[in-house]
Amino acid sequence: MWRLYGQVPVQSNYQGLIDEKERDTMDMVNITIDGQKLQVPKTSTILEAARTAGVTVPSLCYHPELRPEGACRVCVVEVAGARSLVASCVYPVSEGMVVNTNTPAVREARKTVVELLLANHPQDCLSCQKNLNCELQTIASDLGIRKIRFDGEKKNHPMDAANPSLVRDQNKCILCGRCIRACSERQGVHVYSFANRGFNTTVVPAFNQGLHEVACTFCGQCASVCPTAAIVEKDDTQAVWKAISDPTKHVVVQTAPAVRVALGEALGMESGSIVTGKMVAALRRLGFDKVFDTDFSADLTIMEEGSEFIERLTKGGTLPMITSCSPGWVNFIELMYPDLLDHLSTAKSPQQMFGALVKTYYAEKVNVDPKDIVSVSIMPCTAKKAEAVREEMKSSGYQDVDYVLTTRELGRMIKESGIDFNGLPSEEYDAPLGIATGAGVIFGATGGVMEAALRTVSEVVTGKELECIDFHNVRGLTGVKEAAVKVGDLTVKVAVAHTLANARLLLDKIRKGEADYHFIEIMACPGGCIGGGGQPYSTCADIRQKRVDAIYECDQCSTLRKSHENPAVKELYDTWLGKPLGEKSHHLLHTHYHPQKRC
């Protein structure tokens, strides 16, 4: 339970009167794994116990953040006294248990299971989008499988590629069920389920429809947990290469906050490496004419969204106001809670604000015809691809953002070009749309939009400089965070949620009239954008934490840390936009969302 005092969360740790050492003893059991005597929590499975002991047990259906399924049987082990091999991901430990993970019978069983999967699997590894990132490929290699003893029947399902974000290839599905569990448990959307039986079993949306026909938010969390290439992002790299190679086109690129702390992973660097300057240098070497920072338009978003919040708070608008910069979240409310759309901020996302400015403000400044500008964005998010092609996102008179590449796609482009990423110098973004503050960069982590807004709203309302601009009570990876913050004479109640399952908790409270918040931030993905569906593949929550830590390090190292202090944003208003919520900004930077009706 969290009790919030000012800006510091205090956690209650009361767990009764049992002595801590006594409680630890009661909660632990003694087991033996491969001759190692261990003491592990009695709630552990054998797989969890083995991994804490440094013993690698391969698995495919298992994911540490999803409910165990025991479907693939790759993780089988021997347990003394058991009548057969057991699936370690779902088999609980018990006092005195003796486990062997590396006997001839275990190795043979695992190889047989993987060979059977491979016998039915397409043999196109070298041209597959997940080549060298495929868990099935990795396990086959680790098990020493060099020959497949079985001649299996291949499936022939059509591709599901009619939506702008994701491609589903059921021929590569191994029926692990991870996508089903991620969509239902993590996101609460329930798009996927098993259908049919035996060899004809498939994982499909209802009535075998395409993702564009069902209530999919395009968040990409299914793709992020898929062990093969059964679900991947739609690859737009070839279209971007073509634009870069066209001498008649002026190709500009923007990079989202969360990309700079994750791209390094795709290129062999440590998780959480901050690669901002190297990324800028790489984009120039790829051939982009200008390299800009989405953090600039994140600062702009705070100016518009913050002003909108102040207006609603002081003039009686719909409250709580909810952020609108996560397109997966916007799709969710349009599909599932259309009656609450008035709560959404009308501010566009930073990506779309940037796109509108590139083909208007920037086009005027550099005297380039907007029809000759190709606007590309590098995003951690697959839903951004769908956002870019929405009919509302043409306020410049053109499609404001032409192409969206995920972090993974940019990583592939850098590898394809032969760039030595680690050897690149650190370079700066181009001005003026590359000038940003620390408030812009923290958009990449859950709670960051709220914190950036509070920094600006507090100073605009009071006219006084904050003594401390670090709002720790909205940070962290807790699913839903609540806080009460003093803004002048007002006590502003805020909430922050990440993942759509947690968003549902807040929306249900609003529907019931039980939510007394003034302002809510919602991000569709775990951890916010740092855990987006287009980020480098990982199955470890620790990696998201490292990315979050890196985001706040970027903020701490910034010269300017408040959006309203961004000199380029000030110039934009002084010379071109006029004022936040003005006529011009209303046309370019705001929109209205509408109910989506899909089966």
ChimeraX attribute file (.defattr): number of C-alpha atoms within 10 A of each C-alpha:
attribute: neighborCount
match mode: 1-to-1
recipient: residues
	/A:1	9
	/A:2	13
	/A:3	13
	/A:4	16
	/A:5	12
	/A:6	14
	/A:7	17
	/A:8	13
	/A:9	18
	/A:10	12
	/A:11	10
	/A:12	9
	/A:13	8
	/A:14	7
	/A:15	9
	/A:16	7
	/A:17	7
	/A:18	9
	/A:19	10
	/A:20	11
	/A:21	9
	/A:22	9
	/A:23	12
	/A:24	12
	/A:25	14
	/A:26	11
	/A:27	13
	/A:28	18
	/A:29	19
	/A:30	16
	/A:31	21
	/A:32	18
	/A:33	20
	/A:34	13
	/A:35	10
	/A:36	13
	/A:37	14
	/A:38	17
	/A:39	17
	/A:40	23
	/A:41	18
	/A:42	18
	/A:43	14
	/A:44	18
	/A:45	19
	/A:46	29
	/A:47	26
	/A:48	22
	/A:49	24
	/A:50	23
	/A:51	11
	/A:52	12
	/A:53	15
	/A:54	8
	/A:55	16
	/A:56	14
	/A:57	18
	/A:58	23
	/A:59	24
	/A:60	23
	/A:61	25
	/A:62	27
	/A:63	19
	/A:64	11
	/A:65	14
	/A:66	17
	/A:67	15
	/A:68	18
	/A:69	17
	/A:70	21
	/A:71	18
	/A:72	20
	/A:73	23
	/A:74	25
	/A:75	27
	/A:76	28
	/A:77	27
	/A:78	21
	/A:79	21
	/A:80	13
	/A:81	9
	/A:82	8
	/A:83	8
	/A:84	11
	/A:85	17
	/A:86	18
	/A:87	22
	/A:88	29
	/A:89	29
	/A:90	19
	/A:91	18
	/A:92	16
	/A:93	25
	/A:94	18
	/A:95	13
	/A:96	14
	/A:97	17
	/A:98	19
	/A:99	21
	/A:100	16
	/A:101	24
	/A:102	17
	/A:103	12
	/A:104	8
	/A:105	14
	/A:106	19
	/A:107	15
	/A:108	12
	/A:109	18
	/A:110	22
	/A:111	19
	/A:112	17
	/A:113	15
	/A:114	21
	/A:115	21
	/A:116	16
	/A:117	21
	/A:118	22
	/A:119	17
	/A:120	19
	/A:121	19
	/A:122	15
	/A:123	12
	/A:124	9
	/A:125	14
	/A:126	9
	/A:127	8
	/A:128	14
	/A:129	17
	/A:130	18
	/A:131	15
	/A:132	12
	/A:133	17
	/A:134	17
	/A:135	18
	/A:136	21
	/A:137	18
	/A:138	15
	/A:139	18
	/A:140	18
	/A:141	11
	/A:142	10
	/A:143	14
	/A:144	10
	/A:145	15
	/A:146	9
	/A:147	7
	/A:148	15
	/A:149	12
	/A:150	13
	/A:151	11
	/A:152	14
	/A:153	10
	/A:154	14
	/A:155	15
	/A:156	10
	/A:157	12
	/A:158	10
	/A:159	13
	/A:160	17
	/A:161	16
	/A:162	14
	/A:163	16
	/A:164	22
	/A:165	26
	/A:166	24
	/A:167	21
	/A:168	23
	/A:169	17
	/A:170	20
	/A:171	18
	/A:172	21
	/A:173	22
	/A:174	24
	/A:175	20
	/A:176	21
	/A:177	25
	/A:178	25
	/A:179	27
	/A:180	23
	/A:181	24
	/A:182	26
	/A:183	23
	/A:184	18
	/A:185	17
	/A:186	22
	/A:187	25
	/A:188	17
	/A:189	20
	/A:190	18
	/A:191	22
	/A:192	24
	/A:193	17
	/A:194	14
	/A:195	15
	/A:196	9
	/A:197	8
	/A:198	7
	/A:199	9
	/A:200	8
	/A:201	12
	/A:202	21
	/A:203	21
	/A:204	18
	/A:205	20
	/A:206	18
	/A:207	9
	/A:208	15
	/A:209	12
	/A:210	18
	/A:211	25
	/A:212	18
	/A:213	15
	/A:214	18
	/A:215	21
	/A:216	23
	/A:217	28
	/A:218	29
	/A:219	30
	/A:220	28
	/A:221	26
	/A:222	25
	/A:223	25
	/A:224	23
	/A:225	23
	/A:226	27
	/A:227	28
	/A:228	23
	/A:229	25
	/A:230	21
	/A:231	24
	/A:232	22
	/A:233	27
	/A:234	20
	/A:235	18
	/A:236	16
	/A:237	17
	/A:238	10
	/A:239	12
	/A:240	21
	/A:241	14
	/A:242	10
	/A:243	21
	/A:244	19
	/A:245	13
	/A:246	11
	/A:247	9
	/A:248	10
	/A:249	18
	/A:250	19
	/A:251	21
	/A:252	21
	/A:253	25
	/A:254	29
	/A:255	27
	/A:256	27
	/A:257	28
	/A:258	30
	/A:259	30
	/A:260	27
	/A:261	25
	/A:262	32
	/A:263	28
	/A:264	24
	/A:265	21
	/A:266	21
	/A:267	17
	/A:268	10
	/A:269	15
	/A:270	14
	/A:271	21
	/A:272	23
	/A:273	18
	/A:274	22
	/A:275	20
	/A:276	23
	/A:277	15
	/A:278	21
	/A:279	27
	/A:280	27
	/A:281	19
	/A:282	24
	/A:283	20
	/A:284	17
	/A:285	14
	/A:286	18
	/A:287	15
	/A:288	21
	/A:289	17
	/A:290	18
	/A:291	25
	/A:292	26
	/A:293	29
	/A:294	30
	/A:295	30
	/A:296	29
	/A:297	30
	/A:298	30
	/A:299	32
	/A:300	29
	/A:301	29
	/A:302	28
	/A:303	24
	/A:304	24
	/A:305	29
	/A:306	25
	/A:307	20
	/A:308	18
	/A:309	25
	/A:310	16
	/A:311	13
	/A:312	16
	/A:313	18
	/A:314	8
	/A:315	9
	/A:316	9
	/A:317	15
	/A:318	16
	/A:319	19
	/A:320	23
	/A:321	24
	/A:322	25
	/A:323	25
	/A:324	24
	/A:325	27
	/A:326	25
	/A:327	24
	/A:328	29
	/A:329	24
	/A:330	24
	/A:331	25
	/A:332	26
	/A:333	24
	/A:334	20
	/A:335	20
	/A:336	17
	/A:337	17
	/A:338	16
	/A:339	13
	/A:340	16
	/A:341	18
	/A:342	17
	/A:343	18
	/A:344	20
	/A:345	25
	/A:346	22
	/A:347	27
	/A:348	27
	/A:349	26
	/A:350	25
	/A:351	30
	/A:352	28
	/A:353	25
	/A:354	30
	/A:355	33
	/A:356	26
	/A:357	21
	/A:358	25
	/A:359	25
	/A:360	19
	/A:361	17
	/A:362	17
	/A:363	16
	/A:364	13
	/A:365	9
	/A:366	8
	/A:367	9
	/A:368	15
	/A:369	13
	/A:370	21
	/A:371	13
	/A:372	14
	/A:373	21
	/A:374	24
	/A:375	24
	/A:376	23
	/A:377	28
	/A:378	25
	/A:379	29
	/A:380	31
	/A:381	35
	/A:382	30
	/A:383	30
	/A:384	29
	/A:385	26
	/A:386	20
	/A:387	24
	/A:388	23
	/A:389	17
	/A:390	11
	/A:391	9
	/A:392	16
	/A:393	23
	/A:394	17
	/A:395	21
	/A:396	18
	/A:397	12
	/A:398	16
	/A:399	22
	/A:400	30
	/A:401	29
	/A:402	17
	/A:403	21
	/A:404	32
	/A:405	27
	/A:406	31
	/A:407	29
	/A:408	25
	/A:409	25
	/A:410	21
	/A:411	21
	/A:412	15
	/A:413	19
	/A:414	19
	/A:415	14
	/A:416	10
	/A:417	11
	/A:418	9
	/A:419	14
	/A:420	11
	/A:421	19
	/A:422	12
	/A:423	8
	/A:424	15
	/A:425	12
	/A:426	13
	/A:427	14
	/A:428	16
	/A:429	21
	/A:430	14
	/A:431	13
	/A:432	16
	/A:433	23
	/A:434	19
	/A:435	22
	/A:436	31
	/A:437	25
	/A:438	25
	/A:439	35
	/A:440	32
	/A:441	29
	/A:442	28
	/A:443	27
	/A:444	30
	/A:445	30
	/A:446	33
	/A:447	30
	/A:448	26
	/A:449	29
	/A:450	25
	/A:451	24
	/A:452	30
	/A:453	26
	/A:454	24
	/A:455	24
	/A:456	24
	/A:457	22
	/A:458	21
	/A:459	16
	/A:460	17
	/A:461	14
	/A:462	12
	/A:463	10
	/A:464	10
	/A:465	12
	/A:466	12
	/A:467	6
	/A:468	8
	/A:469	17
	/A:470	17
	/A:471	19
	/A:472	14
	/A:473	24
	/A:474	26
	/A:475	20
	/A:476	18
	/A:477	19
	/A:478	13
	/A:479	16
	/A:480	20
	/A:481	22
	/A:482	18
	/A:483	24
	/A:484	18
	/A:485	19
	/A:486	14
	/A:487	16
	/A:488	14
	/A:489	8
	/A:490	12
	/A:491	13
	/A:492	17
	/A:493	17
	/A:494	22
	/A:495	24
	/A:496	30
	/A:497	29
	/A:498	28
	/A:499	26
	/A:500	28
	/A:501	19
	/A:502	20
	/A:503	24
	/A:504	19
	/A:505	12
	/A:506	21
	/A:507	17
	/A:508	13
	/A:509	12
	/A:510	17
	/A:511	12
	/A:512	9
	/A:513	9
	/A:514	11
	/A:515	16
	/A:516	14
	/A:517	19
	/A:518	19
	/A:519	21
	/A:520	25
	/A:521	25
	/A:522	28
	/A:523	30
	/A:524	35
	/A:525	27
	/A:526	25
	/A:527	26
	/A:528	27
	/A:529	30
	/A:530	31
	/A:531	32
	/A:532	30
	/A:533	30
	/A:534	29
	/A:535	26
	/A:536	24
	/A:537	21
	/A:538	15
	/A:539	13
	/A:540	11
	/A:541	14
	/A:542	12
	/A:543	18
	/A:544	25
	/A:545	19
	/A:546	17
	/A:547	26
	/A:548	28
	/A:549	17
	/A:550	22
	/A:551	27
	/A:552	20
	/A:553	15
	/A:554	21
	/A:555	19
	/A:556	14
	/A:557	11
	/A:558	15
	/A:559	10
	/A:560	18
	/A:561	25
	/A:562	24
	/A:563	28
	/A:564	23
	/A:565	15
	/A:566	20
	/A:567	14
	/A:568	19
	/A:569	21
	/A:570	18
	/A:571	13
	/A:572	17
	/A:573	16
	/A:574	11
	/A:575	9
	/A:576	12
	/A:577	19
	/A:578	15
	/A:579	18
	/A:580	20
	/A:581	20
	/A:582	13
	/A:583	12
	/A:584	15
	/A:585	19
	/A:586	16
	/A:587	13
	/A:588	23
	/A:589	29
	/A:590	23
	/A:591	16
	/A:592	12
	/A:593	19
	/A:594	15
	/A:595	16
	/A:596	15
	/A:597	12
	/A:598	11
	/A:599	10
